[in-house]
Each structure stands twice: as C-alpha cells, then as structure tokens.
Amino acid sequence: MATIVESIEISRRPEDVFLYATDFSHFPEWQGGVVSARREGDAPLKAVVTRRLGPRKLQRTEEITELNPPRTWTVRGVGGPLTAIAKGTVEPLDDGKRSRVTIALELEAHGIARVLAPLILRQVRRQLPRNEQKLKELLERGA
C-alpha cells in the first residue's frame, strides 16, 4: 500500500522530541484515536495500545522494532489483518535547538482488511498531520 509521509518543525531539541515521541505512555496525548497505551510486561519496547476506530475500541500489541536515539525509530503493529508501520525521523535544526520530525506511515492489508484499506488510508491521511501538530503543541508548551 501507499506510504503517507508528513513533516513538522518543532522548537525543541531532537533529544527531547525523540524521548517524548517514542514513549508509549505519551501516545494517547498526541495520537488521535489512541485511548490508552500500557507496556506489555517488562518489555520496554512493546505495549498494548487501544485505539478507537469509529465507535469501536481495538486493542493490539505494538512494538518498537528500530530505536536509534535521538534520530530514528520504527513502531509496528503485531498481528491482525491490518498492520501499520510508522517510521519516525528527527533532524536537528539551528545547531540542535529545533527539530524537524518526519513520520512515514505504511499500511499492510491482508484478507478482509484489503476491502477496508482505502477508507482507513483516507482517515490516516487526515490524522497524521493532526498528530504531528499536537506533538508540536505539547512539546513547545513544555511537555
């Protein structure tokens, strides 16, 4: 499927942005549709994330499969007919005083999810820029 890519500039250091964006406990604060996120057992790179999809709440395991502080990360949903893979990049700007965050989101659909994929893709295209804007607002306010 298509990859959706969005970027935003944030007036915070790359280290601050990276730490916040890769912490599962902050997902409900800046990602629309995320109701809750809790670490799965003692695994710091795995969490059970509950997302609202229309009137339904869906739980699934998500894991960080790549973590290169403070520059790149990848979060991948585990299992199910629809898998989202989010790749984040943080670039330093102004000698590290500001950052450019780029998130590339790819969806993999299998089975029945192929029928729903165009609708979900449309929703993701609208939601990703809003998520980045919320991330910017929270970080620039001092989160």
C-alpha positions in Angstrom: 0.0 0.0 0.0 0.9 3.6 -0.2 3.2 5.3 2.3 2.0 8.6 3.9 4.7 11.0 4.8 4.3 14.2 6.9 6.9 16.5 8.5 6.7 19.3 11.0 9.2 21.6 12.7 9.3 21.8 16.5 11.1 24.3 18.7 12.6 21.7 20.9 15.9 19.8 20.9 16.0 16.5 19.0 16.7 14.5 22.2 13.5 16.0 23.8 11.4 15.2 20.8 12.7 11.7 20.4 12.2 10.8 24.1 8.6 12.0 24.1 7.6 10.6 20.7 8.9 7.1 21.4 7.4 6.7 24.9 4.3 4.6 24.6 2.8 6.3 27.7 2.6 9.6 25.7 0.8 8.1 22.6 -2.7 9.0 23.9 -1.6 12.6 24.4 -0.6 13.2 20.8 -2.0 10.5 18.6 -5.7 10.9 17.7 -7.6 7.8 18.2 -5.3 6.3 20.9 -7.4 5.7 24.0 -4.6 4.1 26.1 -1.2 2.5 25.9 0.5 0.3 28.6 3.7 -1.5 28.4 3.4 -5.2 27.9 5.0 -6.9 30.9 8.6 -5.9 31.4 9.3 -5.3 27.7 10.1 -1.5 27.3 9.7 -1.7 23.6 6.3 -3.4 23.5 2.9 -2.1 24.5 -0.8 -2.9 24.3 -2.4 0.1 22.6 -6.1 0.7 22.5 -7.3 2.7 19.5 -10.7 4.0 18.7 -11.8 3.1 15.2 -15.3 4.7 14.7 -17.5 3.5 17.5 -15.2 0.5 18.3 -12.1 0.2 20.5 -9.5 -2.1 19.3 -6.6 -3.4 21.3 -3.4 -4.7 19.8 0.2 -5.1 20.6 2.7 -2.6 19.1 6.4 -2.8 19.3 9.3 -0.6 18.6 11.4 -2.6 16.1 14.0 0.1 15.5 15.4 2.6 18.0 18.3 4.9 17.2 18.2 7.8 19.7 17.8 10.6 19.0 17.4 10.2 15.3 15.1 7.3 14.1 12.5 4.8 15.3 10.0 2.4 13.9 6.8 1.2 15.6 5.0 -1.8 14.1 1.6 -3.3 15.0 1.8 -7.0 15.7 -0.7 -9.5 14.2 -4.1 -8.9 12.7 -5.3 -8.2 9.1 -4.1 -4.6 9.0 -0.5 -3.7 10.1 0.6 -0.2 10.5 4.4 0.6 10.3 5.4 4.1 11.5 8.9 5.3 10.8 10.0 8.4 12.6 13.0 10.6 11.9 14.2 13.6 13.9 16.6 16.0 12.2 18.4 18.7 14.2 17.8 22.4 13.0 19.5 25.6 14.2 22.5 23.8 15.8 20.2 21.4 17.6 17.9 24.0 19.2 15.0 22.9 17.0 13.9 19.7 15.2 12.2 18.5 12.1 10.1 15.5 12.7 9.1 13.3 9.8 6.7 10.3 10.2 6.2 7.9 7.3 3.2 5.6 7.9 2.7 2.5 5.8 -0.3 0.1 5.9 -0.1 -3.6 5.1 -3.6 -5.1 4.5 -4.4 -8.8 4.4 -7.7 -10.6 3.8 -10.8 -8.6 4.6 -8.7 -5.6 5.5 -7.9 -5.1 1.8 -11.6 -4.0 1.3 -11.4 -1.5 4.2 -7.9 -0.3 3.4 -8.9 2.7 1.1 -11.2 4.0 3.9 -8.5 3.6 6.6 -5.9 5.2 4.3 -8.1 8.2 3.8 -8.5 8.6 7.6 -4.8 8.2 8.2 -4.0 10.9 5.6 -6.2 13.3 7.6 -5.0 12.2 11.1 -1.2 12.1 10.6 -0.8 15.9 10.1 -3.1 16.5 13.2 -1.0 14.1 15.2 2.2 16.0 14.3 0.6 19.3 15.1 -0.5 18.0 18.5 3.1 16.7 19.1 4.4 20.1 18.3 2.0 22.0 20.6 2.7 19.7 23.5 6.4 19.8 23.2 6.6 23.6 22.7 4.4 24.1 25.8 6.9 22.1 27.8 5.7 18.5 27.8 
